[in-house]
């Protein structure tokens, strides 16, 4: 399987060979607004669910560098003020603008200063949010569209692991799923009484918009860090939209 980092490198290689698009008079500001909103959603997802987003320094002023490529792809980088054009440990983003909304499709740490050093790169002021709570009422409706596929995927994965691995899974488990954003890369699912959390990958790593992927065979990955499992379990309980006991012997 191609890892997320390798996937992003491949996509960058393809997208950077494409010609730039000619913008309409008001299109850049609209695209910037959509890309900015998508990046901020991903910042909050990372911060709240994985903790990796804490490098963003919430509440601080930053600079967002954006470059739009052909076919709606965009590159973004959050840069600390005073370090524009210099090497930075801040985050890079690969995204897709569909016209009505934009989505971040990759989030990685590879340095791509050269790709963003061009006349077509925008540099805009960015104030990161002071907190990253979840809007459950908004996410709930979006979650329901994908929820059946998430449930089927994790149940199928657990049944396979119970039959073919050394993991001693019980005959039944209770699955707990929080409100989630289907545009993000994954949703975390808690399973009891085995005290485990799994990340269900919501998009095909090789083709973000693959319509056939959101079936019953999404990629399921166990969270390995016990401390992260404990923290995620509490957060899942705070935003619960689904809880059910499923039979793994069927």
N, C-alpha and C positions, 0 to 999 in steps of 0.2 A: 504494500500500500504506500502511496506517495504521502509523505508527511506534510503537514501544513506549511512548514518552512520551504521545503522543496517545491511544493505547488506554487507558492508565491513567487519564488525565483523564476520558475518556468513561465508564469504568467507575465512577469515583468519583462522577460526577454522577448516575448511575443508582442506585448503591448507597446514597448518602446520603439519597435520598428515601424509602427503605424504612423501615418501622417496626422498632423494636428487638424482639428476641426475648425472651420471658420464660424465664429460666433455671430449671432444677431446682436442688435444694439443693446438689448437689456438682458441677454442670456447669461453673460458671465456672473452678474450679481445673483441671479436666480440659482445658477449652478453652485456658486459659492455657498449660498444659504443652505441648499440641500446637503452638500458635502459636509459643511460645518455641523449641521444637526446630526447627521449620521455618525460623525466622528465623536461628538459629545455623548451620543447614546452608547457607543462602544466604550468610551472612557468610563462611563458609569457602570456598565456591565462588568468590565474588568475590575474596577475598584470594589464593587459590592460583592461579586461572586467569587472572584479568584484572588483578590488582594494584590495582584500584579499591577493594577492600575494606580497603586499608591505612589508610583514614581511620577505621576502626573502633577502632584502637588495641588490638590483642590483649593479653589479660592484664589489662586495666583494668576497674574497676567502673563500670557504667553504670546508667541507669534505662531500662526498657522500658515505653513507654506503649502500651496496647492498647485498642482499641475494637471490640467485636463487633457486627456488623449482622445483619439478617435474612438467611436462606438460607446461613448459614455464612461469609459474608465477614467478614474482619477487617482493620483498619488497625493498623499498628504503627510506632513510632518509637523508635530508640535515641537517648537523650539523655545528654550528659555530665552527671555529677553537679554540681549547682550552677547548672545552666542550665535546670531544669525550668520550663516555661511561657514560656521566652524563645526568641528566634530561635536556631536552631542549624544547623550545617552537617552534623550527623549524618544517618544514613540513614532514609528512610521506606520502608515496605513495604505492599503490598496483597496479601492472601492469601485462601485458601479452606480452610475446615475441613470435611473430609468426614465427620467423626465418629470414624473410626478413626485418621486421621492428617491433618495439615494441610500445606499447600504454599504457598509464596510465589509469587504469580503476577505480581507487578510490583515493581520495585525502582527508585526514582527519587528526584530531589532536590527536587521541588516542595514548597513550604512548605504544610503543611496543619494548622497549629496550631489553627485554628478548629474543624475537624472533630474533633480530639482533645480539645478543651476542653469536656467535658460530664461530667455526673454518672456516666455509664455507662463512662467511661474508667478502666481499671485502670493503676496505676503500680506496677511491681515491680522489685526489685533484679535486676541482670543482671551476672554476671561473664563477660566474653568469654574464650574459650579462649586459652591461651598459645601454641598452635600450631595449624596447620590442615593436617594431613596427610590423605591419602586412605585409606579403608578398602577396599582393592582387593577383598578376599575378599567383602565385602558388596556392593559396587558391581558386581562381575563378574556375579553372578546377575541383578541388575536390568538391567544393560546388555544382556544377551543377548536380553531380550524385545523390545527396540527396535532392536537392531543391524542386522537385515536391512533395515529401512526407512531407516536412516541410510546404509547402503552404497548402496542403490538410489538414494536421493536425490542423493547427491554424484556418483555415476557418471552419472546422467542429466543433472545440471547441467553437469558437465565436457564431456559429449558435445555438449550444446547450444552451449556456449561455443566449443568447438573448431570447430563448423560455422558459427556465425553471428557470431563476434566476431573482432576483429583479434588476439586473444591466440594466440600460437603455441604451442599445447599439443602435446606429443608424442603418438604413437599409443597408447602405454601409460604408465600411471603406477602407482606403488605407494602404496596408501593405508594409513595407520597410524592406528588408533583406540584411545584409552585407555579404561580402565574409567570409566564415567560414571554420573551420577545422572539417570535419566529425568525426575525431578521438576523439575530445574533448566531454565533457559531454553534451553540449547544444549550441544552437545558439540563440541570442537575436533578437527579431522581434519587430519593432515599428508599432503601429497602430494609424492612424490619421482619423478623427479629435478628437479622444477621449484621445489623449496624454497619451497612455499607452504603456508599453513595456512588452513583454512576453518572457519567456525562454521556448524554445522547446527542450525537452530532446531527445538527438539523439540516445540513447541506452537503451535497456531494463534494468532497475535497478536491476533486478533479474538474468539476463543472458546477459552479455555485448555483446556477439557475436550472439544473437538470430537473425537469418536471417528473421524471420517473423515480427520483430518489426518495420522495416523501411517501414511501409505502411502508411496509412492515419490516424492512431490513436496514434501518438506519444503523450507523456505526455506534456501538456501545462500548464505553471504556470505563473501567473502575478507577475511582480516585484512590491513589496509593497512600497519600500522607494522612496518618491518623488524626493529626491536629486539624487538617483541612476538612476531613470527614466530619469531625465533631462540630466545626463551625458551620459547615454547609447544612448539616442536619437541622440546626437551630433556625437558620435562615429559611430553609424550605418550609418548616413548620409555621413560620410567621407569615408566609405568603401562599398557603396551601389552597389549591383549587381542585385537587383530585386525591382521593385516598380509597384504595380498594385492596382486598386480599385476593390473590390470584393463585391458581393451582399450577404447579410446575410439573405435574406428572402427566398432564393431558398430551 
